[in-house]
Amino acid sequence: MSIPLSSEMKKDGRLSALRDALDSGTLRQAHRMVNALHPAEIALLLESLPPQQREIVWEFVDPELEGNVLVELNDSVRQALIEGMEAEELVAATEGMEVDDLADLVGDLPEAVTLQLLRSMDQQDRERLRTVLAWPDDSAGGLMNTDTVSVRADVTLEVVLRYLRMRGDLPARTDSLFVVDRNDRYLGTISLTQIIIGDPERTVGETLDTEAPRIEPQMPAQEVAQLFQDRDLVSAAVVGLDGKLLGRITVDDVVDVIREEAEHSVLSMAGLRDEEDLFAGVLPSTRRRLLWLGINLVTAFLAASVVRNFEGTIARVAALAALMPIVASMGGIAGTQTVTLMVRGLALGQVQWSNARWLLFKEMGVGVVNGLIAATVVGSIAAFWFDTWRIAAIIAASMMINLLAAAAVGVLVPLALRRLNIDPALAAGVFLTTFTDCIGFASLLGLAALFLI
């Protein structure tokens, strides 16, 4: 009896087979395999290849797929491929793309290509694209698609059904129609299910859902994603300040926002850009990472200056040199745990200044309990190693101090950075490391100078 593979395992198998075909030089087979993949899978493959193989695979992609593949790529890889394409090829690649996807791509195109693209579009599509481009990428207006289907409230469901049959198709991921008045002001939605199974003689207004969410175009993309998550939405209307329907946002766009937010949080904690190309060259990668390595180096010198002030203490009690990394490491890890939870809570909207006091006391309570346990373990080992209870007591006390400080810093620093409009995911780690190292070293060496010298 065979066990069916999951879709993820099948996808991994296809990508692995394609890489094998490239390695073995069977290019004709590789060409067929590339174009059998979904555009998102082709994008994943391109991002997973070194630059030379990436260029070969990009040549395999059929022209009608190129635009959809470019939209799925991260910024670094997309820009590199666009730079190697002719203007006519870029214009051809954008034909037939949805307006919201096209808006994501236009910003990376050369200005001459953008102008040529706009000239090749009909008036309606040109106006739709300009409407989307008028809003920032990270706003509801930047996410929306202007391809909507709207009906009037005074028509019957039977008339709506005839209208839909006459259209012949619907925009992708349409689960409901938007209801507007004669001035295109948004009134609510009516689900396709209601249209199909409802009484054909009833009017749209009688079955109208007036509680359906309406999203303002300036709403941040992160808040849009939270709304879709909380309300289990498939689509939602974007409505201007004048009440007129501007477009719609669908769940596929929201999934992209959620993925980008997750990547941002992970990469920012290491001081990396969201769109970092894993296979970029040595020099570009070095330039991107050098800034935060330099900042971290400065903070390391601050910690070193604390240690330097206690050179005499370390020289007289050499055991302290062996214990210093333990104090700094425990404080750093404890603080990182708190910072990670805080950054996640801030991203989800769960943490504000109003509940920060409770969180601060809670995290410091956790620090006390963990500190007592860690101090007992480390103190016992130190007493066994150095055969003196005084060093054991000092390492235990300094660890307690550092874990409490790490808890406080882990809560307060992300909140302070958010208040200053600085991304906590990007900067909190640097501040945390500096504080925990300096406080850990100062407490250990300071207590040793007081009680051992």
C-alpha positions in Angstrom: 0.0 0.0 0.0 1.5 3.3 -1.1 1.3 6.4 1.1 0.5 9.6 -0.8 3.1 12.3 -0.6 2.0 15.7 0.8 2.0 18.6 -1.7 5.1 20.1 0.1 7.0 16.9 -0.4 6.0 16.7 -4.0 7.1 20.3 -4.6 10.4 19.6 -2.9 10.8 16.6 -5.1 10.2 18.5 -8.3 12.6 21.3 -7.3 15.2 18.7 -6.4 14.8 16.9 -9.7 15.1 20.2 -11.6 18.4 21.0 -9.8 19.7 17.5 -10.7 18.8 18.1 -14.3 20.7 21.4 -14.3 23.7 19.8 -12.7 23.7 16.9 -15.2 23.4 19.2 -18.2 20.1 17.9 -19.5 18.9 21.4 -20.4 15.9 20.4 -22.6 14.5 18.4 -19.7 15.2 21.2 -17.4 13.3 23.6 -19.7 10.2 21.5 -19.6 10.4 21.1 -15.9 10.7 24.8 -15.2 7.6 25.8 -17.2 5.6 23.0 -15.5 6.1 24.8 -12.2 3.8 27.4 -10.7 5.3 31.0 -10.9 5.8 31.0 -7.2 7.8 27.7 -7.4 9.9 29.1 -10.2 10.6 32.1 -8.1 11.6 29.9 -5.1 13.9 27.9 -7.4 15.6 31.1 -8.8 16.2 32.3 -5.2 17.7 29.0 -4.4 20.4 29.0 -7.1 23.8 30.7 -7.4 23.8 33.6 -9.9 25.2 31.7 -12.9 22.6 28.9 -12.7 19.9 31.5 -11.9 20.6 33.2 -15.3 20.3 29.8 -17.1 17.0 29.0 -15.5 15.6 32.5 -16.2 16.3 31.9 -19.9 14.1 28.8 -19.7 11.0 30.7 -18.4 8.4 31.2 -21.0 7.7 34.9 -21.7 4.1 34.7 -20.6 5.2 33.5 -17.2 8.0 36.1 -16.7 5.8 38.9 -15.2 4.2 36.6 -12.6 7.5 35.1 -11.6 9.1 38.6 -11.2 6.3 39.6 -8.8 7.1 36.5 -6.6 10.8 37.2 -6.3 12.5 39.2 -3.5 13.7 42.7 -4.4 17.4 41.8 -4.8 16.9 38.9 -7.2 14.1 40.7 -9.1 16.2 43.8 -9.7 19.2 41.7 -10.9 17.0 39.9 -13.5 15.3 43.1 -14.6 18.6 44.8 -15.3 19.4 42.0 -17.8 16.1 42.3 -19.7 15.4 44.4 -22.8 12.7 47.1 -22.6 10.4 45.2 -25.1 10.8 42.0 -23.1 9.8 43.8 -19.9 6.7 45.3 -21.5 5.7 42.0 -22.9 6.2 40.3 -19.5 3.7 42.7 -17.8 0.8 42.0 -20.3 -2.3 40.5 -18.7 -1.0 41.0 -15.1 -3.4 42.0 -12.4 -3.2 45.7 -11.4 -2.1 45.1 -7.8 0.7 42.8 -9.0 1.7 45.2 -11.7 1.9 48.0 -9.1 4.3 45.9 -7.1 6.5 45.5 -10.2 6.4 49.0 -11.7 8.6 50.5 -9.0 11.5 48.3 -10.0 11.3 49.0 -13.7 13.4 51.6 -15.5 11.6 54.9 -16.1 11.6 54.5 -19.9 10.1 51.0 -19.6 7.4 52.3 -17.2 6.4 55.1 -19.7 6.3 52.5 -22.5 4.2 50.2 -20.4 1.7 53.0 -19.6 1.4 53.9 -23.2 0.6 50.3 -24.1 -2.3 50.1 -21.6 -5.8 51.1 -22.3 -7.3 54.1 -20.5 -9.2 52.1 -17.9 -6.2 50.0 -16.9 -4.0 53.0 -16.8 -6.3 54.8 -14.4 -6.6 51.7 -12.2 -2.8 51.5 -12.0 -2.4 55.1 -11.2 -5.0 54.8 -8.4 -3.0 52.0 -6.8 0.3 53.7 -7.2 -1.0 56.9 -5.5 -0.8 55.0 -2.2 2.3 53.7 -0.3 3.2 50.1 -0.8 2.6 49.3 2.9 -0.9 50.7 3.0 -4.3 49.3 2.1 -4.4 51.5 -1.0 -1.1 49.9 -2.2 -2.4 46.4 -1.6 -5.8 46.8 -3.3 -6.9 45.7 -6.7 -9.3 48.0 -8.5 -10.9 45.1 -10.4 -14.2 44.8 -8.6 -17.8 43.8 -9.3 -20.5 46.0 -7.9 -24.3 46.0 -8.1 -27.1 48.4 -7.1 -29.3 47.8 -4.0 -32.6 48.2 -5.9 -32.1 45.3 -8.3 -33.4 41.8 -7.7 -31.2 38.7 -7.2 -32.5 37.4 -10.5 -31.2 40.4 -12.3 -27.8 40.0 -10.6 -27.6 36.4 -11.8 -28.4 37.4 -15.4 -25.7 40.1 -15.1 -23.1 37.6 -13.8 -23.9 35.1 -16.6 -23.6 37.9 -19.2 -20.1 38.8 -17.7 -19.0 35.3 -18.1 -16.2 35.5 -15.4 -15.4 37.0 -12.1 -12.2 38.4 -10.6 -10.1 35.8 -8.8 -11.1 35.1 -5.1 -14.5 36.8 -5.4 -16.6 35.6 -2.6 -19.1 38.5 -2.5 -20.2 41.5 -4.6 -20.0 45.0 -3.4 -23.2 47.0 -3.3 -23.1 50.7 -4.2 -25.6 53.5 -4.8 -25.9 55.5 -8.0 -22.9 57.7 -7.0 -20.7 54.6 -6.3 -20.8 55.1 -2.6 -20.3 51.8 -0.8 -23.3 50.3 1.1 -22.1 46.8 2.0 -21.8 43.4 0.4 -23.9 40.5 -0.8 -22.3 37.0 -0.8 -22.3 34.8 -3.9 -24.0 32.1 -1.8 -26.9 34.4 -1.0 -27.2 35.4 -4.7 -27.4 31.7 -5.8 -29.7 30.3 -3.1 -31.7 33.4 -2.2 -35.2 34.2 -3.4 -34.8 35.5 -7.0 -37.6 38.1 -6.4 -35.9 39.7 -3.4 -33.8 42.8 -4.0 -30.1 43.1 -3.2 -30.9 45.7 -0.5 -33.1 43.3 1.4 -30.2 40.8 1.7 -27.4 43.4 2.1 -24.7 42.9 4.7 -24.2 46.4 6.0 -21.7 45.2 8.7 -19.1 44.0 6.2 -15.8 45.7 7.0 -14.7 48.7 5.0 -11.0 49.5 4.9 -9.7 53.0 4.4 -6.9 53.2 1.8 -4.4 54.8 4.3 -4.7 51.9 6.8 -1.3 50.3 7.3 -0.9 46.9 5.7 -0.1 45.3 9.0 -3.5 46.4 10.4 -5.2 45.1 7.2 -3.6 41.7 7.8 -4.7 41.7 11.5 -8.3 42.5 10.4 -8.3 39.6 7.9 -7.0 37.3 10.6 -9.5 38.4 13.2 -12.5 38.3 10.9 -11.5 35.3 8.7 -12.0 37.4 5.6 -11.4 36.3 2.0 -11.9 39.8 0.6 -12.8 43.3 1.8 -13.7 46.6 0.2 -11.4 49.6 0.2 -13.5 52.8 0.6 -12.3 56.4 0.3 -13.1 59.2 2.7 -15.9 60.3 0.4 -17.5 56.9 0.9 -16.8 55.7 -2.7 -15.7 52.2 -3.5 -12.0 52.3 -4.6 -11.1 48.6 -4.8 -10.8 45.4 -2.8 -8.1 43.5 -0.9 -8.0 39.7 -1.1 -6.5 37.1 1.2 -3.6 36.3 -1.2 -2.3 39.8 -0.8 -2.7 39.6 3.0 -0.7 36.3 3.1 2.1 38.1 1.4 2.0 40.8 4.0 2.1 38.3 6.8 5.0 36.5 5.2 6.9 39.7 4.7 6.3 40.7 8.4 7.6 37.4 9.6 10.7 37.7 7.4 11.3 41.2 8.5 11.1 40.2 12.2 13.6 37.4 11.8 16.1 39.2 9.6 15.9 42.5 11.4 16.9 40.8 14.7 20.2 40.0 12.9 20.5 43.5 11.3 19.8 42.1 7.8 17.5 43.6 5.1 14.1 42.0 4.5 15.0 41.1 0.9 18.5 39.8 1.5 19.6 37.5 -1.4 21.1 34.4 0.2 23.3 33.8 -3.0 24.5 37.4 -3.4 28.2 38.0 -4.0 30.8 38.4 -1.2 31.2 42.2 -1.6 27.5 43.1 -1.7 26.7 40.9 1.3 29.7 42.3 3.2 28.5 45.9 2.6 25.0 45.1 3.8 26.1 43.5 7.0 29.0 45.7 7.9 26.9 48.6 9.3 25.4 46.6 12.1 28.6 44.7 12.8 30.3 48.1 13.2 27.5 49.2 15.6 27.8 46.0 17.6 31.6 46.5 17.7 31.1 49.9 19.4 28.9 48.4 22.0 31.4 45.6 22.6 34.0 48.3 23.4 31.6 49.7 26.0 31.5 46.3 27.7 35.3 46.0 27.4 35.7 49.4 29.0 33.7 48.2 32.0 36.0 45.2 32.3 39.1 47.4 31.9 38.2 49.4 35.0 38.5 46.2 37.0 41.9 45.0 35.7 43.4 44.9 39.2 40.5 42.8 40.5 40.8 40.3 37.7 44.5 40.1 38.1 44.2 39.3 41.9 41.2 36.9 41.5 41.9 35.0 38.2 38.8 32.8 38.7 36.6 35.8 37.8 37.9 35.6 34.2 36.4 32.1 33.9 33.0 33.2 35.3 32.5 36.4 33.4 31.2 34.7 30.1 28.6 32.8 32.2 27.1 36.0 33.7 27.0 37.8 30.3 25.6 34.8 28.4 22.8 34.1 30.8 21.7 37.7 30.9 21.9 37.9 27.1 19.7 34.8 26.6 17.2 35.8 29.2 16.9 39.3 27.7 16.6 37.9 24.1 13.6 35.7 25.2 11.9 38.8 26.7 12.7 41.0 23.7 11.4 38.4 21.2 8.1 38.1 23.0 7.8 41.9 23.2 8.6 42.4 19.5 6.0 39.8 18.6 3.4 41.4 21.0 4.1 44.8 19.5 3.7 43.5 16.0 0.4 41.8 16.8 -0.9 44.9 18.7 -1.1 43.1 22.0 1.4 45.3 23.8 1.0 49.0 24.6 2.2 51.4 27.3 -1.1 50.8 29.1 -0.3 47.1 29.9 3.5 47.6 30.0 3.7 47.9 33.8 2.0 44.5 34.3 4.4 43.0 31.7 7.4 44.6 33.4 6.5 43.1 36.8 5.7 39.7 35.2 9.0 39.5 33.4 10.9 40.6 36.4 9.1 37.9 38.4 10.2 35.4 35.8 13.7 36.8 36.1 13.7 36.3 39.9 12.6 32.7 39.7 15.0 31.8 36.8 17.7 33.8 38.5 17.4 31.9 41.8 17.5 28.6 40.0 20.5 29.5 37.8 22.3 31.2 40.7 21.9 28.0 42.8 23.3 25.8 40.0 26.2 28.1 39.0 27.0 29.0 42.6 27.2 25.3 43.5 29.5 24.6 40.6 31.7 27.6 41.3 32.0 26.5 45.0 33.1 23.0 43.8 35.6 24.4 41.2 37.3 27.1 43.4 36.6 25.6 46.8 35.3 28.9 48.3 31.8 30.0 49.1 32.6 33.7 48.6 33.2 33.4 44.9 30.1 31.2 44.7 28.0 33.9 46.5 29.3 36.6 44.2 28.6 34.8 41.0 25.1 33.9 42.2 24.3 37.5 43.2 25.7 39.0 40.0 23.6 36.5 38.0 20.5 37.5 39.8 21.2 41.2 39.2 21.8 40.6 35.5 18.7 38.5 34.9 16.6 41.1 36.6 18.2 43.8 34.5 17.7 41.7 31.3 14.0 41.4 32.1 13.6 45.2 32.6 15.6 46.0 29.5 13.8 43.4 27.4 10.4 45.1 28.2 11.3 48.8 28.3 13.7 49.0 25.3 11.3 47.7 22.6 8.5 50.0 24.0 10.9 53.0 24.0 12.1 52.3 20.4 8.5 52.0 19.2 7.7 55.4 20.8 10.7 56.9 18.9 9.4 55.3 15.7 12.4 53.0 15.5 11.8 49.4 14.5 12.3 47.3 17.8 13.1 44.2 15.8 16.0 46.0 14.2 17.6 47.8 17.1 16.5 46.1 20.4 19.1 43.4 20.2 22.0 45.8 20.1 20.8 47.7 23.1 20.0 44.5 25.0 23.5 43.1 24.4 25.2 46.3 25.6 23.1 46.5 28.7 23.4 42.9 29.8 27.1 42.7 29.1 27.9 45.9 31.0 25.6 45.2 33.9 26.8 41.6 34.1 30.4 42.5 34.1 30.0 45.5 36.4 28.0 43.5 39.0 30.4 40.5 39.0 33.6 42.5 39.1 32.1 45.2 41.4 31.0 42.7 44.0 34.4 40.9 43.8 36.2 44.2 44.3 34.1 44.9 47.4 34.2 41.5 49.1 37.3 39.6 47.7 40.0 42.3 47.6 
